[in-house]
């Protein structure tokens, strides 16, 4: 009798193993089928900023091209507010199935970790897909300013500590922290004056309320072209094709102030690697098109399209860099 019961037990274990194996194979088949059919329905790309901003413009270009290439609508969903946190929270509430993505950027995906207290997310909550657009900031003064070079700006700041001022689009924005990095690198004391948006900050520069401002090229190119602002330097490693006569910060005598603004697609943690790779490859193909490259160059940037692994490494470097700037500057805001 005991032998019979042992036999039944072993046979039951065998059946359970066979059942589990069949179930796993079936699930793998479903996963493979889901990947092959992706996207089978519309995909949403959340923009953690308002309509008409740089991130919105870039996202709509990419969304249209992805819609055409993958034969499903890619819908842009603007979720501005709280330094990008509202948009991020919308992403993290959905399943990691590739049908909701976020157009991440420097603020919510790098600066916020050091800047905001009680931040409701962490870097591990994201699955990077690929970078889309990378662009430098521009150090600009009003055209009538007696300061005509970066060296002249540094000299004036050292001769008159706390007398010069720079504007920004708000506390903790890249326009603010670029100025803080400049101060830290040059050992100068310059007053920060935050405004409610880049346009107001630039208007303050042009009106002479503040002496200079760092801003991204898409935001200030109209004023540069109209002769109301003078560019002293760009924060990229190489000169911008749109500003060939403007030196890099390193060429201007201040190495170390290298700042790259960026936009890139991320999904929620747990998004399958094969889906991320498919999306990355689709975006990379789009970004290779001459018309897209020319369009993005007119925005003052260069196209991305790197692998999820390289994009993840880039984001980690950005987190470390801006974390150091924020800590040294002693800037924090409540979330």
N, C-alpha and C positions, 0 to 999 in steps of 0.2 A: 504493500500500500504506500509506504514512504517513497519507494522508487517511482511509483506512478505519479505521486504528487510532485516529486522533483522534476519529472519529465514534463508535466504540465507547466510548471513554473518556468523551466528553460524555454519551452515552446512559446509561452507568453512573452518572455523577454525578446525572443527572436522576432515575433510578430510586431512588438512595439518598436524595435529597431528598424524593421522594414517599413513600418508606417511612417516613422519619423523621416527616414531617408526619402520616401516618396513625397512627403510634404515639403521637405527642403528643396527637392528638385522642382516641385511645382512652383514654390515661391520664387526660385531662381528664374524659372521660365517666365513667370509673371513680371519679375523685375526687368528681365531682358526685353520682354515685349513692351513694357511701359517706356523703357529707354528708347526703343526703336521707334515708337509712335510719338515721342516727345517733340514738340508740344502738341497735345491732342485737343487743347482748349486754350482760350486766351491767357496770356501771362501779364501780370501786373508788375510794373517797375515803380517803386516808391521813391519820390524825390523829397528829401528832408528839407525842402526850401520852397519859396513861393514861385508861382508861375512867372516866367520872364527873366528869372535869374540865370546865371551862367550854368548851374547844374541842370536847370530845367531845359535850357536850350540844347545842351549836349545830349541829355537823355532823350529828347524828342527826335533828334537826328538818328540816334542809335536805334530807338524803338521802331521808327519807320522802316529802317533798313532790315531789322530783324523780322518784322512782320512780313516783308516781301520775301526774305530768304527762307523763312521757316513756315510760311503759309498759315500763320495764326496771328491774330492781333496781339501786339505788345502795347499795353495801355499804361499811360503815365498817370500816376496818382500823387499829387502834391500834398505833403503833410508837413508844413512848416511849423516852427515854434520850438522853444526850449532848447536852443543850440543844437537842433537836430534830434533831440531825444524822442520827440513825438513820432517822427518817422521811423526811428529805430524800433520803438516799442510796437508799432504797427507790424513791422517785419517779424519780430520775434513771437508774435501771437499766432503765426500761421504754421502749417505743416511744412517741413523741409523737402517739398516735392518738386521744387523748381518753378512753381507757378506764381510765386511772389519773390521779387528781388528788390534790392535797395541800391540806388546809385549813391554809394558812400563817398566820403570826402575827408579832407584833413581834420575838420572840426569834430564831427561825431565819432570818427573812427581812429583818431590819434590824440588830439588835444584834450578831449573831454575827460579822459581817464585821470589826468593829473589836475585838470581845472575844476571839475565839478565834484562837490561832495555828495555822497549818497547816490551816486550814479547807478541806475537800475539795470546795468548790463556790464559785461566784461568782454575782453577780446575773444575769448573762447566761444562766445555766443554766435560768432559769424563763421561762414564758410566762404572765403574769398574766391572769386571767379576770375576776374582779370581787370587790369587797369584800362582806362578808356582814353583819358586826356590828361596830359601833364603840362604845366605851364609855370613860368617864373613870376615872381612879383617884380614890380618896378619901383624904384626910389625916385620920387618926383617932388619938385619944388615949383612954385609959381614962376612964370616966365620973367617977372620983374625982380626976382630975388637976387640979392647980391651974392648968394652962394651958387657957384657955377660948377662945382665938382664935389665928389665925395670927400676928398682930402680937405677941401675948404669947409665942408660941413663939420668934419671931425675937429678941425682946428678951432672953428667958432665955438663948438660945444665945449671944448677943453678950456678955452679962454674965458668963457662966461657960463660956468656951471649953473644948471637949473633955469637958464634964461631962454633957451630954445625949446620948442615944443613940436610934437608930432601928433597928427590926427589918426583916427582909426574908425572902423565901422562898429566898434563896440569892444568891451572888455573880453579878453580871451579869444577874439577872432584872430585869424592869421595876420591881418593888418596891424593889430596891436602887438602880437608876439614877435612879428618880424622886427618891429621897432625895439622891443625888449632885447632880442638877440643882437641887434646892432649896438645897443648900449653896452651889453655885457662884453661883446667882442672888442669894442673900441675903448672901454673904460670911461665912458662919458655919462654925464647926468643930464637927462633931457626929460621934460615934462610930457606925460601922456595925456591927451585930451580925447576921450571917447565920444563918438557921435552915434546917432541911431541910423546906421547904414553908411555904406561906402560913399554914396553920392553926396551926403551931407558933409562927410569928412573931406572929400575933394573940393567941395565948394568953399570949405573953411580954408583950405590951402590957397585956393585962387583968390580969396578975399583978404589973405594975409593974417587971418586969425591964428593960424598955426604955421610953422615953418616948412614942414615936409610931411610926406605920408608914403608908406609902402602900400601898394595895391596891385591886384592882378591886371594884366594887360587888357583883357576884355572890358573891364570896368572903366579904365581911364583912357582908352585909345582915342575916343572922340575929342577929349580935351588936349591930348598930345597933338593930334592931327590939326586941331583948330588953333594951336599956338598959345593956349592958355596955361599949359604946364610944360615944364622942361624935365626930361628924364635924365637923371644923373648916373644910374646904373641899373642893371638887371641882376636878379639873384640866381640865375642859372649858371651851370658850369661853362656854357658857351654863349656867345652873343646870339640875340634873337634875330632871325632873318628880317623881321619887320622893323627892327631898330638896329641896323648894322653899325651905326656910328656910336652906339651907346655901349660903354664897357661893362663887363661883368664886375661884380663886387670885388672879386679877387684882382682883376686887372686894375681896378680903381684903388687898390691898396688895402682892402679889408677882406682878406681871405677868411673863410669860416662862416660868412653870412651867405650860405647857399640854401635857398628855400625853393621847394617845388610844391606848388599847388597841384591838386589832382582830383580826378573823379574816377571811380571804378565800381564795378558791379560786385556785390556780395549777396550771399543767401544766408538763411539761418543755419546754425550748426546742425549737422546731421544730413545736410544735402549730399546726395550720392556723388561720388567722385566722377562717375561716368557722365552724369548730367552736367556737372561743372565743366568738364573737359569739352563736352559737345558745345556748350554755350561759349566757352572761351574760344574755341576754334571758329565758331560762327562769327563772333565779334572780331576776331583777328582778321578774318577774310574781308569783312566790311571795312575795317580800318586800313587795309592795304589799297583800297580803291583811290585812285588819284583825286577824284572829286571830293571825297571825304577828307583826305589828307589836306587838300587845299583849303577846304572849309575850316578845318580845325586850326590850320596855320594862321588863318585870318583872325582866329580867336586868340592868337599869340601863343599857341601851344603845339605840342607834338603828340602823335597818336601812341597808344599803348598796345595792348593785345598780348601781354606776356602770360605765361602759364599760371595756374592757381598757386603753385608752390612759390614762384618768384614774386607774385603779387603779395602773398602772405608774408614773405621775408621783407619786402619793401614796407608793408604796413607796420611790422614789428620795429623796423628801424625808425619809422616816423614817430611811433609811440615813445620810444626811448629818447629821441631827439627833443621833441616838444615837452616831454615830461621834465627833462633837465632845464629847459628854458623857463617853464612855469615855476618849478621849484626855486630856481635862483632868483626869479623876479618876485617870488612870494605872492603870486596871484592865485586866488581861489574864489569861487562863487558857489552859492548854495543851489542845489538842484531841487 
